[in-house]
Amino acid sequence: MKKEMFAKELAYIKKEKYKAGAETLIELLPDYFFEVAASSTGKYHPSFALGDQGLVRHTKVAVRIAHELLENETVGFSFNQDEKDLMIIALIMHDGLKHGLTQDKYTKFDHPLIVADYIKQNQNKTTFTDGEIKFITSAISSHMGQYNTNPYSDVVLPLPSNKYQRFVHMCDYLASRKFLDVKFENNNIID
C-alpha cells in the first residue's frame, strides 16, 4: 500500500480524521509518484532527491523540515494543531502530480494547480470539510512561491499570501536546496 511509504510522516498528524484523509489521498496518487526523481533534469534538487524514488525522498525531507520547525516552540506557537496537521498533509501531497495526471516526461509547471484540483475532485472520498480542503489546496497551489511564472507557460501560479502558504513554500524550498545532504536508508531519513 502506498500509504505505508509515508508511515512516519503520517504519524506526525495528530487528528485521526486528518490522518485517515491523508492516507486516502496518498492512495490516490499515481504509481509514478513513487518511482520518479524530484527533478526530471537533476538541475533543481539535491542528490538525495535524484534517481529512483527521489520525489518520495524530497517529499519526506519537506515534511521532516516542517515537523522539526512546528515542534520548535519559537516557530510552532504560531499555529494550532489542526493547522499543523493540514500543513503536513499539504506537504505530503504538494508534488503528488508533478508529471501530470498521467506521467509526462518532464515536470508540469502547473502541477500545483493540477494536484489541488485533483484533491478537490476527490474530496468526497475523504472526511475533509470544504474549509479543510481549501486550506490544503491553497497551500499546495502556492507552494512554488516566487517561482510562479515560466517562459514556456501562460499559467501564473498564485503567490503565498498567508502564513500557512508561506510556511509550506519555505519547507518545500528548503528541501530543494542543493547544499542539504540528508542521509537515507530504505527511503527513511537517518536521524
Residue frames as qw, qx, qy, qz and C-alpha x, y, z in Angstrom:
[[0.000, 0.887, 0.462, 0.000, 0.00, 0.00, 0.00],
 [0.381, 0.642, -0.011, 0.665, 1.21, 3.46, -0.90],
 [0.387, -0.843, 0.022, -0.372, 0.42, 4.97, 2.50],
 [0.885, -0.389, -0.009, 0.255, 2.97, 2.68, 4.15],
 [0.621, 0.398, -0.019, 0.675, 5.70, 4.61, 2.30],
 [0.008, -0.590, 0.117, -0.799, 4.70, 7.61, 4.43],
 [0.657, -0.497, -0.563, 0.064, 4.05, 5.88, 7.77],
 [0.485, -0.253, -0.320, 0.774, 6.47, 8.10, 9.70],
 [0.000, -0.144, -0.139, -0.980, 5.13, 11.28, 8.13],
 [0.491, -0.477, -0.526, -0.504, 1.53, 10.24, 8.75],
 [0.609, -0.422, -0.565, 0.363, 2.44, 9.70, 12.41],
 [0.221, -0.001, -0.163, 0.962, 3.16, 13.44, 12.68],
 [0.364, -0.360, -0.338, -0.790, -0.56, 14.09, 12.08],
 [0.113, -0.075, 0.753, -0.644, -2.35, 14.14, 15.43],
 [0.618, 0.184, 0.257, -0.719, -6.02, 14.23, 14.44],
 [0.488, 0.027, 0.867, 0.097, -7.16, 10.75, 13.37],
 [0.540, 0.710, 0.402, -0.209, -9.73, 12.16, 10.93],
 [0.237, 0.869, -0.329, -0.283, -6.96, 14.09, 9.17],
 [0.295, -0.430, 0.833, 0.185, -4.64, 11.09, 9.16],
 [0.583, 0.318, 0.747, -0.032, -7.36, 8.97, 7.54],
 [0.465, 0.844, 0.139, -0.228, -7.97, 11.65, 4.91],
 [0.020, 0.778, -0.570, -0.263, -4.24, 11.91, 4.19],
 [0.472, -0.150, 0.861, 0.112, -4.00, 8.13, 3.81],
 [0.602, 0.587, 0.531, -0.107, -6.83, 8.21, 1.27],
 [0.323, 0.905, -0.147, -0.236, -5.16, 10.99, -0.71],
 [0.211, -0.592, 0.744, 0.227, -1.82, 9.15, -0.74],
 [0.570, 0.123, 0.811, 0.048, -3.52, 6.01, -2.04],
 [0.536, 0.762, 0.326, -0.160, -4.96, 8.11, -4.91],
 [0.037, -0.783, 0.449, 0.430, -1.51, 9.23, -6.07],
 [0.829, 0.477, -0.243, -0.161, -0.36, 7.74, -9.38],
 [0.949, -0.174, 0.056, 0.258, 2.21, 4.97, -9.25],
 [0.611, 0.556, -0.093, 0.555, 4.81, 7.13, -10.98],
 [0.266, -0.872, 0.168, -0.376, 4.97, 9.44, -7.92],
 [0.798, -0.517, 0.309, -0.024, 6.63, 6.58, -6.03],
 [0.890, 0.156, 0.249, 0.350, 9.18, 5.95, -8.80],
 [0.489, 0.743, 0.068, 0.452, 10.44, 9.23, -10.30],
 [0.493, -0.034, -0.245, 0.834, 13.15, 11.68, -9.30],
 [0.063, -0.747, -0.401, 0.526, 12.18, 15.03, -7.77],
 [0.166, 0.742, -0.235, -0.605, 13.73, 16.83, -10.73],
 [0.872, 0.421, 0.251, -0.017, 13.34, 15.48, -14.24],
 [0.545, 0.765, -0.241, 0.245, 16.59, 17.23, -15.26],
 [0.794, -0.230, -0.289, 0.482, 18.53, 16.91, -12.00],
 [0.307, 0.522, -0.025, 0.795, 19.02, 20.66, -12.04],
 [0.278, -0.614, 0.024, -0.738, 16.90, 21.87, -9.14],
 [0.820, -0.510, -0.007, -0.258, 17.23, 19.36, -6.30],
 [0.263, -0.674, 0.686, -0.075, 19.98, 17.87, -4.10],
 [0.297, 0.317, -0.880, -0.191, 21.44, 14.45, -4.79],
 [0.226, 0.073, 0.898, -0.370, 19.19, 12.61, -2.32],
 [0.534, 0.482, 0.357, -0.596, 16.17, 13.69, -4.39],
 [0.430, 0.520, -0.546, -0.496, 17.53, 12.34, -7.67],
 [0.151, 0.182, -0.966, -0.104, 17.15, 8.87, -9.13],
 [0.468, -0.344, -0.767, -0.273, 14.51, 6.26, -8.44],
 [0.470, -0.665, -0.570, 0.104, 12.06, 7.38, -5.74],
 [0.359, 0.085, -0.164, 0.915, 13.75, 10.77, -5.45],
 [0.289, -0.482, -0.225, -0.796, 10.39, 12.55, -5.38],
 [0.735, -0.525, -0.425, -0.059, 9.37, 10.47, -2.37],
 [0.653, -0.213, -0.297, 0.663, 12.62, 11.39, -0.60],
 [0.100, 0.305, 0.043, 0.946, 12.18, 15.09, -1.44],
 [0.514, -0.559, -0.341, -0.554, 8.65, 14.95, -0.03],
 [0.771, -0.428, -0.412, 0.227, 9.85, 13.23, 3.14],
 [0.480, -0.019, -0.200, 0.854, 12.50, 15.91, 3.67],
 [0.148, -0.432, -0.163, -0.874, 9.98, 18.74, 3.17],
 [0.680, -0.554, -0.372, -0.305, 7.66, 17.10, 5.70],
 [0.747, -0.280, -0.367, 0.479, 10.51, 16.48, 8.15],
 [0.252, 0.210, -0.098, 0.940, 11.60, 20.13, 7.94],
 [0.415, -0.516, -0.240, -0.710, 8.00, 21.15, 8.67],
 [0.784, -0.455, -0.422, 0.002, 7.75, 18.73, 11.59],
 [0.622, -0.102, -0.315, 0.710, 11.01, 19.93, 13.14],
 [0.050, 0.283, -0.010, 0.958, 10.01, 23.59, 12.82],
 [0.544, -0.496, -0.323, -0.594, 6.47, 23.01, 14.08],
 [0.785, -0.397, -0.433, 0.196, 7.79, 21.15, 17.14],
 [0.441, 0.071, -0.245, 0.861, 10.10, 24.09, 17.91],
 [0.128, -0.719, -0.562, 0.387, 8.32, 26.44, 20.31],
 [0.132, -0.475, 0.125, 0.861, 9.79, 29.53, 18.65],
 [0.181, 0.071, -0.621, -0.760, 8.10, 28.66, 15.35],
 [0.211, -0.288, -0.921, -0.157, 5.34, 26.23, 16.26],
 [0.004, 0.431, 0.595, -0.678, 3.49, 28.54, 18.65],
 [0.211, 0.269, -0.219, -0.914, 2.16, 30.44, 15.63],
 [0.523, 0.013, -0.652, -0.549, -0.03, 27.50, 14.57],
 [0.720, -0.223, 0.426, -0.501, -2.71, 25.43, 16.29],
 [0.490, -0.186, 0.847, 0.086, -2.60, 21.63, 15.99],
 [0.665, 0.554, 0.490, -0.104, -5.19, 21.44, 13.20],
 [0.349, 0.895, -0.206, -0.183, -3.21, 23.95, 11.14],
 [0.236, -0.590, 0.760, 0.138, -0.01, 21.97, 11.74],
 [0.627, 0.118, 0.770, -0.010, -1.73, 18.75, 10.63],
 [0.600, 0.728, 0.304, -0.129, -3.16, 20.34, 7.49],
 [0.175, 0.866, -0.424, -0.198, 0.20, 21.85, 6.51],
 [0.413, -0.344, 0.835, 0.115, 1.85, 18.43, 6.90],
 [0.650, 0.415, 0.635, -0.045, -0.84, 16.98, 4.60],
 [0.425, 0.881, -0.030, -0.204, -0.27, 19.78, 2.07],
 [0.051, -0.730, 0.656, 0.187, 3.44, 18.97, 2.05],
 [0.570, -0.047, 0.819, 0.051, 2.85, 15.24, 1.63],
 [0.580, 0.577, 0.575, 0.004, 0.66, 16.00, -1.38],
 [0.071, 0.817, -0.087, -0.566, 2.33, 19.12, -2.85],
 [0.148, 0.520, -0.673, -0.504, 4.14, 17.32, -5.71],
 [0.638, 0.076, 0.732, -0.228, 1.71, 14.42, -5.99],
 [0.699, 0.588, 0.403, 0.058, 1.03, 15.04, -9.68],
 [0.260, -0.700, 0.308, 0.589, 4.35, 16.65, -10.58],
 [0.160, -0.159, 0.754, 0.617, 4.35, 14.98, -14.00],
 [0.466, 0.005, -0.331, -0.820, 0.60, 15.46, -14.56],
 [0.810, -0.075, 0.263, -0.519, -2.43, 13.20, -14.21],
 [0.972, 0.170, 0.088, 0.136, -0.72, 10.73, -16.49],
 [0.621, -0.543, 0.240, 0.511, 3.05, 10.68, -16.43],
 [0.494, 0.861, -0.106, 0.059, 4.71, 13.16, -18.75],
 [0.796, 0.225, -0.255, 0.500, 8.46, 13.00, -19.24],
 [0.288, 0.281, -0.285, 0.870, 9.09, 16.37, -17.59],
 [0.078, -0.411, -0.604, 0.678, 7.70, 18.28, -14.63],
 [0.050, 0.724, 0.545, 0.420, 4.44, 20.06, -15.41],
 [0.159, 0.277, -0.222, 0.921, 4.88, 23.71, -14.47],
 [0.490, -0.365, -0.039, -0.791, 1.24, 23.94, -13.35],
 [0.532, -0.097, -0.836, 0.095, 1.49, 20.79, -11.18],
 [0.010, 0.075, 0.619, -0.782, 0.48, 22.72, -8.03],
 [0.525, 0.133, 0.011, -0.841, -2.87, 23.54, -9.66],
 [0.629, 0.089, -0.694, -0.339, -3.26, 20.04, -11.11],
 [0.376, -0.088, -0.857, 0.340, -2.84, 18.33, -7.73],
 [0.185, 0.119, 0.436, -0.873, -5.01, 20.93, -5.96],
 [0.614, 0.113, -0.253, -0.739, -7.83, 20.32, -8.46],
 [0.576, 0.055, -0.811, -0.088, -7.35, 16.56, -8.14],
 [0.134, -0.092, -0.775, 0.611, -7.75, 16.77, -4.36],
 [0.397, 0.155, 0.186, -0.885, -10.89, 18.89, -4.75],
 [0.642, 0.128, -0.517, -0.551, -12.32, 16.39, -7.23],
 [0.612, -0.038, -0.786, 0.083, -11.70, 13.55, -4.76],
 [0.204, -0.349, 0.456, -0.793, -12.89, 15.34, -1.60],
 [0.799, -0.180, -0.061, -0.571, -15.92, 13.04, -1.42],
 [0.845, 0.081, -0.518, 0.110, -13.57, 10.09, -0.82],
 [0.361, 0.156, -0.568, 0.723, -12.23, 11.79, 2.32],
 [0.325, -0.710, -0.599, 0.178, -13.74, 13.20, 5.50],
 [0.305, -0.123, -0.050, 0.943, -12.25, 16.67, 4.93],
 [0.174, 0.784, 0.457, -0.382, -14.63, 19.63, 5.14],
 [0.477, 0.801, 0.196, 0.306, -14.76, 22.29, 2.43],
 [0.174, -0.959, 0.213, -0.074, -12.69, 24.58, 4.66],
 [0.697, -0.461, 0.503, 0.220, -10.03, 21.93, 5.26],
 [0.732, 0.378, 0.431, 0.368, -9.80, 21.18, 1.54],
 [0.244, 0.941, 0.055, 0.227, -9.47, 24.90, 0.81],
 [0.436, -0.823, 0.356, 0.081, -6.67, 25.17, 3.39],
 [0.760, -0.176, 0.545, 0.308, -4.74, 22.21, 1.96],
 [0.639, 0.526, 0.425, 0.367, -5.22, 23.11, -1.70],
 [0.112, 0.987, -0.020, 0.114, -4.39, 26.81, -1.27],
 [0.492, -0.711, 0.465, 0.190, -1.11, 25.86, 0.42],
 [0.729, 0.066, 0.585, 0.350, -0.34, 23.42, -2.40],
 [0.485, 0.792, 0.318, 0.191, -1.34, 25.85, -5.18],
 [0.052, 0.973, -0.173, 0.142, 1.11, 28.48, -3.93],
 [0.841, -0.449, 0.187, 0.238, 3.97, 26.17, -2.89],
 [0.728, 0.379, 0.125, 0.558, 6.24, 27.36, -5.71],
 [0.357, -0.683, -0.126, 0.624, 6.49, 30.80, -4.08],
 [0.081, 0.754, -0.203, -0.619, 8.29, 33.37, -6.20],
 [0.132, -0.204, 0.834, 0.496, 8.84, 30.76, -8.91],
 [0.459, 0.451, 0.634, -0.428, 5.29, 31.28, -10.12],
 [0.581, 0.711, -0.072, -0.390, 5.91, 32.02, -13.79],
 [0.675, -0.125, 0.627, 0.369, 7.56, 30.09, -16.60],
 [0.143, 0.502, -0.380, -0.763, 8.56, 31.37, -20.05],
 [0.130, 0.028, -0.897, -0.422, 7.05, 28.23, -21.62],
 [0.125, -0.509, -0.848, 0.075, 3.64, 28.57, -19.96],
 [0.139, -0.551, -0.207, -0.797, 0.87, 31.16, -19.80],
 [0.646, -0.596, -0.477, -0.005, -0.03, 29.94, -16.30],
 [0.053, 0.568, -0.427, 0.702, 0.75, 32.25, -13.39],
 [0.575, -0.317, -0.729, 0.194, 0.72, 30.33, -10.12],
 [0.371, -0.874, -0.152, -0.276, -0.61, 32.05, -7.00],
 [0.282, 0.496, -0.554, 0.606, 1.94, 33.56, -4.64],
 [0.453, -0.383, -0.721, 0.358, 1.79, 32.58, -0.97],
 [0.106, -0.615, -0.116, -0.773, -0.38, 35.18, 0.75],
 [0.651, -0.660, 0.056, -0.370, -0.74, 33.94, 4.34],
 [0.280, -0.656, 0.683, -0.158, 1.48, 32.37, 6.98],
 [0.839, -0.005, 0.532, -0.114, 0.33, 28.83, 6.16],
 [0.772, 0.629, 0.066, 0.072, 1.10, 29.13, 2.47],
 [0.176, 0.853, -0.459, 0.175, 4.45, 30.79, 3.22],
 [0.573, -0.481, 0.646, -0.151, 5.34, 28.01, 5.67],
 [0.887, 0.225, 0.403, 0.001, 4.56, 25.25, 3.15],
 [0.583, 0.788, -0.141, 0.138, 6.57, 27.08, 0.47],
 [0.136, -0.808, 0.548, -0.168, 9.51, 27.54, 2.87],
 [0.737, -0.274, 0.614, -0.074, 9.63, 23.82, 3.74],
 [0.841, 0.462, 0.267, 0.095, 9.49, 22.79, 0.07],
 [0.336, 0.894, -0.254, 0.151, 12.09, 25.41, -0.83],
 [0.353, -0.696, 0.614, -0.118, 14.49, 24.26, 1.88],
 [0.834, -0.035, 0.550, -0.020, 14.02, 20.61, 0.85],
 [0.756, 0.620, 0.155, 0.139, 15.11, 21.55, -2.68],
 [0.026, -0.929, 0.365, 0.046, 18.37, 23.28, -1.70],
 [0.829, 0.388, -0.384, 0.121, 21.40, 21.53, -3.15],
 [0.118, 0.589, -0.627, 0.496, 23.56, 22.26, -0.09],
 [0.738, -0.327, 0.371, -0.459, 21.42, 19.97, 2.06],
 [0.427, 0.303, -0.849, -0.072, 22.75, 16.46, 2.43],
 [0.736, -0.251, 0.328, -0.537, 20.11, 14.27, 4.05],
 [0.062, 0.286, -0.954, -0.065, 21.04, 10.63, 4.57],
 [0.808, -0.001, -0.039, -0.588, 18.52, 7.89, 3.79],
 [0.087, -0.193, 0.977, 0.008, 18.28, 4.17, 4.41],
 [0.082, 0.381, 0.914, 0.112, 15.45, 2.32, 2.66],
 [0.045, -0.575, -0.392, -0.716, 13.87, 5.70, 1.83],
 [0.510, -0.791, -0.334, 0.047, 13.74, 6.65, 5.51],
 [0.118, 0.850, -0.293, 0.422, 15.67, 9.64, 6.82],
 [0.738, -0.105, -0.503, 0.438, 18.51, 8.58, 9.08],
 [0.350, -0.920, -0.094, -0.150, 18.40, 10.55, 12.33]]
